[in-house]
Amino acid sequence: MISKMRGQLVSIPNWIYWFFLIGFGLCIVIFNDLFGESEVFGFVAFFYFLTVFFLFFRWFFRQIKIIISLKQEKAKTELLHLQSQVNPHFFFNMLNNLYGLVDKDAEKAKNLILKLSDLMRYSIYEGEKETVTLKEEITYLENYIALHKLRYHKKIDIHFHVDVDEKTYKILPLLFIILLENAFKHGVENLTKDAFVSINLIAKNNTITFEIKNNFDVEIQSEKQGIGLKNLKRRLALKYPQKHSFKTTIKENMYTSKLELKL
């Protein structure tokens, strides 16, 4: 019976509520001079204005809640859009490299395509998620490094040091790949010898530190910041506001990127 009555009340249009409140308020104003000294009238008027006050603030806080919800939804949509941009940016570069290798070494090109398909599978399916485990990201980076070792004919000195106390930490997918890709693209790619990349990943006490160093050819250094770094900075600002630090430094022919996340 009670639930039936509630259902009937809910089904009443909002304009009827407001019409009643406004009409009742006008009646109080009109009859104030006539019944203003009555205790009953005073109690009814007090209860009316208390109700209006309560309804106004309930409406006000609902509007604030809606605005916050819309902002969060907008940020989430932008974040997903930025994550979707990582995949084409990365694979566009790799496919260009494979194109030149097909005629030179078909067998190696086939192996590279298989490894690339594994990376693409991760990027497509895991890259759409809000978070992935740190273990999954580490595996992805290891596969990326293995892909590049197969691809190059020159010797590359690569060190990937991992010191993690908990690999189940949840982070944004494809977060570190931009920095690793840049190390190869702007460093290893342009050096004919003595190319090296040093990567340190430390995760302890809910803090993740990712630092990568690579040497580069100072004569062809680019001053323009690529779309990948801009993308990364925006994703960090959206997902980890006030909970991250990111900086890059250049010293002689050494480029260093350091990202720290507070989980």
C-alpha positions, 0 to 999 in steps of 0.5 A: 500500500505504502509503495503504491502511494509512493509510486503515485507521488513520484508520478505527479509532474514537477510543475504541480509541486512548484505551482502548489508551492508558489500558490501557497507562498502567495497566500501567506503573503496575501493573508499575512496582515489578516492572520499574521499574529496567529500562532498557527499561521506563524507555524504554517509560514515557518514550515512553508519557508523551511520546506522551500529552503530545503527544496532549494538547497536540494535542487542546488546540490543536485545541479552541482552534482550534475555539473561535477558528473559532466566534467568527470565524464568529459575528462574520461572521454578525453582520456579515452580519446588520448589513449586511442591516439597512442596506438596509431602513433606507435604502429605508424612508426613501426610499419614504416620501418617494416616496409623498408625491411621486407625487401632486404630480409623477408624472414626477419620481417615475418618475425617482426610482423608476428611480434608486432601483432602481439603488441598490437593485440595488447594495445587494442584490447588492453589499451581501451581499459581504464587501468592495467596491472604494472606487470602487464605494462612491464611485459609490453615494454619487454616485448617492445624492446625484443622487437627492436633488438630483432629489427636493428642490424647494429649493436644496441646496449639496452638495460632494463632494470625492474625493482618492483615490490608489487606488480599488481599496482593498477596504472593507465595502459600504454603509459611508459611506451611513449618515453621508450619509443622516443628513446629509440626514435630520437636516439638509437635510430639516428646513431650508427654506433655506441647506441644505448638505452638505460631503463629503470622501473621502481615501484615501492610504497605506492610510488612508481618511478620510471626513468629512461636515459639514451644518447643521441646525435647532437647534430640532428637534435629536434627542438620540437616536442612530438605529439606523443609527449603532449599526449602523455602530459595531458593524460597524466594531468587528467588521471593523476592530477597533483599525483605525478611529476614528469621532467626531461633533461638534456646534458651534452648527448644524453637525454633523460626522462623521469616520470613519478606516480603516486598511487 
